[in-house]
Amino acid sequence: MQGAIQSFMLHGNNIRNAVLRHVRLVNPALRPLVFMRSESVTSARIEEQSFESTTIADILKAKGKSADGSWLWCTTDDTVYDAVKSMTQHNVGALMVVKPGEQKALAGIISERDYLRKIIVQGRSSKSTKVGDIMTEENKLITVTPGTKVLQAMQLMTDNRIRHIPVIDGKEMIGMVSIGDVVRAVVIEHRDELDRLNAYIHGSY
């Protein structure tokens, strides 16, 4: 999965650069036409509509407060069995963890990987083990903010080999995104940007 993400990022940049080169190295016979059309489209406007504009806040807004993993959580006192059951019911791979009575403060995260490594492999009982005993604690988590760009989030997740990343605003927990959410947002952003560049080349601006 990590290799596929790195390949996608590389090819996405190649596509972008190829289109930008086409803008810069346009056929000399067409160059006056391109420049004439560009008079009303400043370089600042093109930069404003550049790659990497989508943020984590955009992903959360698009997903909404639905039971898709963004807003699911459990407490440190819940059993691992109940946490895994919730993941299964909602078809997600991880849950944010809070302390009882403190739903805004992130205590950690529990994932399928924690369950496999710390329960199954070690022969422990999921029904008698608390989430707080096996979760990845808050001080060890990789997090992002609502303003983090999606490509930055993707790089963080790739470098640290994680598939879920909590979103923190100050000290408040506001959601979580998965690698699938991030990849989907990047694909959409690249497609939209290529459409804009193509429209620019052909004079739709």
Disulfide bonds with the S-S distance in Angstrom:
none
